Amino acid sequence: MEKVRVAAVYSRSRGFGEAVLPQRLAARHLDGRPLLLDAVYVRAQPGREQQLDDSLVRLHRAEPSWQVLDRAAYRAEALRRQDASMTATYLLLVVVTVFTSISVVNTLVMTTMERSGEFALLRLVGATRKQVARMMRLENAVIVLAALLVGSLVAGAVLSVFSQALTGSSRPRFEGATLTLILGGAGILALATGMSTTLIALRQRPSAGSLSSQTTVITGGRDHFVPGPHGGTVRRRPGR
């Protein structure tokens, strides 16, 4: 049994690995399979830098597919790969955000336009357009604040579990600008959609909005309107 010496201990692995082993020690546990390395880091002993440079040049000539990079070039290549990976991630988030925004806008437009009859009745009993619009502003503000609170709690619970598994800390780390952009964008989108749809619904005459929510039943003969369910009217023949 070979004894190993602990060279360093890190607490925030970020998914890097629980343990880092020397090459010779890891090769013994591969059951004869070849040890595949993505990169090999070398460092010259004092006074032998030129010898190492010549050896690396000969290695590159013998194996043209291998890249020989110094520290600055390797760091630049790593940053380039990281940027490419983040670009793909951001593109996926943009697609998800667009589809989610379309769903939110459609839901708000449908629910607001279905209340055209309610807005018409309020105006028929004396409410002005400004009063109805003010009522909807307050209602939308309460709904948006409640939605942001519930959404933040749900997302925070999921991210806490993910952060605990990845970093060992249950407290996710957010950038203030990113968090403000997400919450502010969602709130502005919902408020703008709700208010613009309300203003469109208030453009029609109260009588037209009231009639659009009526239920009409034609029975033939001499008919007339009587109060119907859900605030509408039903046309019925006398004696029925």
KOLKOL-141919 format. One record per residue (C-alpha): residue number from 1; residue in three letters; x, y, z. Coordinates in pm, whole numbers, plus 50000, padded with zeros to 5 digits. Example, Ala and Ser with C-alpha at 12.3 -4.5 7.8 and 13.67 -1.06 7.14 Angstrom:
! KOLKOL-141919
R  nr rest     x     y     z
R   1  Ala 51230 49550 50780
R   2  Ser 51367 49894 50714
This chain:
! KOLKOL-141919
R  nr rest     x     y     z
R   1  Met 50000 50000 50000
R   2  Glu 50141 50333 49895
R   3  Lys 50113 50628 50125
R   4  Val 50008 50960 49975
R   5  Arg 50069 51307 50108
R   6  Val 49792 51569 50112
R   7  Ala 49928 51869 49927
R   8  Ala 49627 52101 49950
R   9  Val 49266 52112 50067
R  10  Tyr 48994 52323 49908
R  11  Ser 48642 52372 50040
R  12  Arg 48464 52517 49737
R  13  Ser 48506 52254 49469
R  14  Arg 48242 52401 49229
R  15  Gly 48210 52059 49071
R  16  Phe 48585 52027 49005
R  17  Gly 48622 51701 49197
R  18  Glu 48643 51570 49550
R  19  Ala 49005 51458 49511
R  20  Val 49294 51521 49271
R  21  Leu 49540 51231 49243
R  22  Pro 49888 51205 49090
R  23  Gln 49905 51047 48745
R  24  Arg 50097 50737 48856
R  25  Leu 49857 50666 49140
R  26  Ala 49547 50713 48922
R  27  Ala 49686 50491 48645
R  28  Arg 49692 50191 48880
R  29  His 49315 50198 48915
R  30  Leu 49226 50198 48542
R  31  Asp 49238 49817 48498
R  32  Gly 49493 49836 48219
R  33  Arg 49313 50102 48020
R  34  Pro 49526 50384 47877
R  35  Leu 49539 50707 48071
R  36  Leu 49397 50982 47849
R  37  Leu 49506 51335 47932
R  38  Asp 49352 51654 47797
R  39  Ala 49650 51864 47893
R  40  Val 49999 51821 48035
R  41  Tyr 50154 52102 48240
R  42  Val 50532 52127 48247
R  43  Arg 50771 52353 48431
R  44  Ala 51142 52386 48370
R  45  Gln 51397 52354 48644
R  46  Pro 51611 52659 48708
R  47  Gly 51869 52697 48432
R  48  Arg 51705 52443 48196
R  49  Glu 51443 52662 48031
R  50  Gln 51606 52652 47687
R  51  Gln 51632 52273 47699
R  52  Leu 51260 52249 47777
R  53  Asp 51174 52487 47492
R  54  Asp 51374 52279 47243
R  55  Ser 51207 51959 47363
R  56  Leu 50860 52108 47321
R  57  Val 50947 52226 46968
R  58  Arg 51058 51875 46871
R  59  Leu 50742 51729 47026
R  60  His 50523 51962 46823
R  61  Arg 50706 51868 46502
R  62  Ala 50659 51498 46577
R  63  Glu 50292 51539 46673
R  64  Pro 50145 51836 46478
R  65  Ser 49799 51777 46631
R  66  Trp 49937 51864 46975
R  67  Gln 49935 52227 47077
R  68  Val 50225 52373 47270
R  69  Leu 50116 52686 47454
R  70  Asp 50273 52908 47713
R  71  Arg 50083 53022 48018
R  72  Ala 49935 53335 47857
R  73  Ala 49824 53150 47541
R  74  Tyr 49671 52867 47741
R  75  Arg 49478 53112 47959
R  76  Ala 49350 53296 47650
R  77  Glu 49234 52967 47496
R  78  Ala 49057 52865 47817
R  79  Leu 48879 53201 47832
R  80  Arg 48774 53165 47468
R  81  Arg 48620 52823 47536
R  82  Gln 48447 52957 47844
R  83  Asp 48301 53249 47646
R  84  Ala 48175 53011 47376
R  85  Ser 48006 52793 47637
R  86  Met 47848 53094 47808
R  87  Thr 47724 53227 47473
R  88  Ala 47538 52902 47408
R  89  Thr 47391 52914 47760
R  90  Tyr 47277 53274 47720
R  91  Leu 47123 53193 47381
R  92  Leu 46919 52914 47539
R  93  Leu 46807 53148 47817
R  94  Val 46701 53409 47561
R  95  Val 46487 53152 47376
R  96  Val 46322 53038 47703
R  97  Thr 46265 53401 47807
R  98  Val 46102 53490 47475
R  99  Phe 45860 53197 47486
R 100  Thr 45778 53268 47852
R 101  Ser 45715 53636 47773
R 102  Ile 45481 53543 47487
R 103  Ser 45286 53313 47719
R 104  Val 45260 53583 47988
R 105  Val 45145 53847 47739
R 106  Asn 44882 53617 47586
R 107  Thr 44746 53525 47930
R 108  Leu 44723 53887 48044
R 109  Val 44561 54003 47720
R 110  Met 44298 53727 47728
R 111  Thr 44208 53775 48095
R 112  Thr 44184 54153 48058
R 113  Met 43979 54153 47737
R 114  Glu 43735 53904 47892
R 115  Arg 43651 54176 48145
R 116  Ser 43531 54423 47884
R 117  Gly 43173 54370 48000
R 118  Glu 43276 54445 48358
R 119  Phe 43447 54766 48251
R 120  Ala 43135 54866 48051
R 121  Leu 42906 54810 48350
R 122  Leu 43133 55019 48571
R 123  Arg 43118 55305 48320
R 124  Leu 42740 55272 48283
R 125  Val 42693 55319 48658
R 126  Gly 42905 55634 48657
R 127  Ala 43274 55534 48669
R 128  Thr 43505 55728 48438
R 129  Arg 43780 55583 48222
R 130  Lys 44045 55725 48454
R 131  Gln 43884 55560 48756
R 132  Val 43866 55221 48583
R 133  Ala 44225 55257 48463
R 134  Arg 44339 55351 48816
R 135  Met 44160 55046 48956
R 136  Met 44336 54821 48703
R 137  Arg 44676 54979 48778
R 138  Leu 44640 54896 49146
R 139  Glu 44511 54548 49069
R 140  Asn 44796 54476 48827
R 141  Ala 45052 54608 49075
R 142  Val 44927 54374 49348
R 143  Ile 44923 54077 49108
R 144  Val 45274 54152 48979
R 145  Leu 45419 54192 49329
R 146  Ala 45259 53866 49442
R 147  Ala 45385 53686 49129
R 148  Leu 45740 53816 49176
R 149  Leu 45738 53716 49543
R 150  Val 45611 53363 49476
R 151  Gly 45843 53319 49177
R 152  Ser 46144 53439 49377
R 153  Leu 46066 53199 49662
R 154  Val 46030 52901 49427
R 155  Ala 46343 52988 49228
R 156  Gly 46538 53056 49547
R 157  Ala 46447 52715 49692
R 158  Val 46563 52535 49376
R 159  Leu 46884 52738 49346
R 160  Ser 46965 52681 49714
R 161  Val 46963 52304 49663
R 162  Phe 47174 52339 49348
R 163  Ser 47420 52571 49522
R 164  Gln 47449 52335 49819
R 165  Ala 47538 52045 49588
R 166  Leu 47783 52247 49378
R 167  Thr 47959 52477 49624
R 168  Gly 47872 52343 49968
R 169  Ser 47682 52661 50056
R 170  Ser 47303 52688 50046
R 171  Arg 47321 53061 49972
R 172  Pro 47324 53131 49597
R 173  Arg 47538 53418 49480
R 174  Phe 47360 53674 49261
R 175  Glu 47485 53987 49095
R 176  Gly 47271 54285 49186
R 177  Ala 47246 54408 48827
R 178  Thr 47136 54066 48698
R 179  Leu 46874 54021 48970
R 180  Thr 46740 54373 48913
R 181  Leu 46721 54312 48537
R 182  Ile 46524 53987 48580
R 183  Leu 46274 54114 48837
R 184  Gly 46241 54460 48682
R 185  Gly 46196 54324 48330
R 186  Ala 45927 54079 48440
R 187  Gly 45741 54346 48637
R 188  Ile 45755 54608 48361
R 189  Leu 45639 54355 48100
R 190  Ala 45338 54248 48308
R 191  Leu 45238 54604 48405
R 192  Ala 45277 54740 48053
R 193  Thr 45075 54454 47902
R 194  Gly 44796 54481 48159
R 195  Met 44758 54857 48130
R 196  Ser 44781 54872 47751
R 197  Thr 44515 54601 47720
R 198  Thr 44294 54785 47969
R 199  Leu 44319 55108 47767
R 200  Ile 44225 54919 47450
R 201  Ala 43924 54765 47622
R 202  Leu 43813 55109 47748
R 203  Arg 43808 55258 47397
R 204  Gln 43479 55095 47303
R 205  Arg 43148 55247 47408
R 206  Pro 43000 55116 47735
R 207  Ser 42683 55002 47559
R 208  Ala 42882 54796 47308
R 209  Gly 43090 54636 47583
R 210  Ser 42779 54553 47782
R 211  Leu 42603 54394 47483
R 212  Ser 42912 54187 47399
R 213  Ser 42877 54001 47729
R 214  Gln 42504 53920 47688
R 215  Thr 42362 53574 47629
R 216  Thr 42087 53573 47368
R 217  Val 41832 53296 47309
R 218  Ile 41598 53334 47010
R 219  Thr 41274 53141 47051
R 220  Gly 41070 53295 46768
R 221  Gly 40763 53513 46792
R 222  Arg 40761 53826 46997
R 223  Asp 41069 53825 47219
R 224  His 41213 54052 47484
R 225  Phe 41516 54073 47710
R 226  Val 41513 53951 48071
R 227  Pro 41801 53942 48322
R 228  Gly 42029 53649 48254
R 229  Pro 42310 53476 48442
R 230  His 42655 53630 48499
R 231  Gly 42528 53984 48456
R 232  Gly 42403 53933 48097
R 233  Thr 42051 53916 47950
R 234  Val 41847 53642 47788
R 235  Arg 41590 53707 47517
R 236  Arg 41274 53513 47592
R 237  Arg 40923 53500 47450
R 238  Pro 40642 53617 47679
R 239  Gly 40479 53334 47867
R 240  Arg 40794 53121 47876
